[in-house]
Amino acid sequence: MRSRYTRWISIFAVLAIVLAACGGDDTSDTTAAGSTDETTADAGGDTYEVFALLPQGNDQPYGSTYLPPMQEEADRLGINLTITNSQYDADKQASECEVAVAANPDLIILWPAVGDTVRPCLEAAADAGIPVTVTNSDVNPEDKDLTAAYSGPDTYGQGVASAEIFCDLAGGEDVGIIMVNGLTGNSTAIDREAGFEDTINDQCPNVTILARQPGNWNKDESQIAASEMITAVGAENIGGVYAADDTMVAGVIDALKARDIDPASLIITSIGNTFLGNPLVKSGELDGTVFQSSSWDGGNAITTAYEVLTESPSERIVKFMPSVKVTADNAEDASVAPEW
């Protein structure tokens, strides 16, 4: 914990730099929030300055439901948050990290925009003696020793869970599939692809990946990618689809329909159980997905950071969100109601 007077001078100076750099950006890009008397009491009178370097905010559905529980927990625990939104631009996040390190906060929360570009940020924080916790998408294995904690989805395990649904449905049948992955270089995309592929190789080697392309977490781009793969491998050879999230699988389903291919005739799995994916499970166009809770993610980003701030753990903390499989059998259950 640092002196509130000196910390506020520092934070206001840095915010001036951030706001000048952001120019016409909307308020979802950079948000500063202070503590209240009530939160100070909850935190035992201590307040902490924390920068949260995020790649999205209210500009995306996940971020818009991730941020409120994050802020609520910060208020409760006496944490003053400065939140940035790099919009998945690695260079922008690197600049935001420079600003954060210059502010010398008590801790930095990092959601990597692109996993293989964050090491300079982590090294700068380490040199300044600022602990870093990671949220939502973990850093690469070689960078984990520069971080104090990770909380968020088990991204590899999500790929495993989606593959397990697929293998159960494939049985012993030979199935050729197309795969639509997330943003190239993004650690979540890498982990989900690896988890899915490792599992089908182990549990259902009769399933063959015929083609794969990134969909960049975007429905329209995924529709184009799927259409190109259908043309390349031939519709008659495709028995299934794996997409690394529900937004992309919706684009794939549109591509299939445009080719007069009934999605229900294929085995299709995804990840998210979102407002977009859950109805597709109920309709039978999507065979299964894996529930990801944005509220769990945002809230635990703060509670994990607070644990590091107050307990100074000797080993890296890892908190995984439960990966719950969602199929037609449980898609109506309140326990897996979509959040984003």
QUISULKA-V164330 format. One line per field, one symbol per residue. ss: DSSP state (A for helix, B for strand, O for the rest). phi: phi as a letter, one per 40 degrees, with the letter a starting at -180 (. if undefined). A space follows every 50 residues. Layout:
ss->???
phi->???
This chain:
ss->OOOAAAAAAAAAAAAAAAAAAAOOOOOOOBBBBOOOAAAAAAOOOOOBBB BBBBOOOOOOAAAAAAAAAAAAAAAAAOBBBBBBBOOOOAAAAAAAAAAA AAAOOOBBBBOOOOAAAOAAAAAAAAAOOOBBBBBOOOOOAAAAAAOOBB BBBOAAAAAAAAAAAAAAAAOOOOBBBBBBBOOOOOAAAAAAAAAAAAAA AAAOOOBBBBBBBBOOOOAAAAAAAAAAAAAAAOAAAOOBBBBOOAAAAA AAAAAAAAOOOOAAAOBBBOOBOOOOAAAAAAAOOOOBBBBOOAAAAAAA AAAAAAAAAAAOOOOOBBBBBOOBBBOOOOOOOAAAOOOO
phi->.bdcccccdcccccccccccccfccccccabbbbcbdccccccggcbbcb cbcbcaaccbdcccbccdcccccccccgbccbbbbcfgcccccccccdcc cccfccabcbbccbdcbcddccccccccgbcbbbbgbcccdcbcccbcab biccccccccccccdccdccgcccbcbbbbbccdgccccccccccccdcc cccacccbccaaacbfgbccccccccccccccbgdcccbaabbcaccccc cccccccccgbcdccbcbbaahfccccdcccccgcbcaabcbcccdcccc dcccccccccbfccbccbbcccbccbbdcbcccccbccba
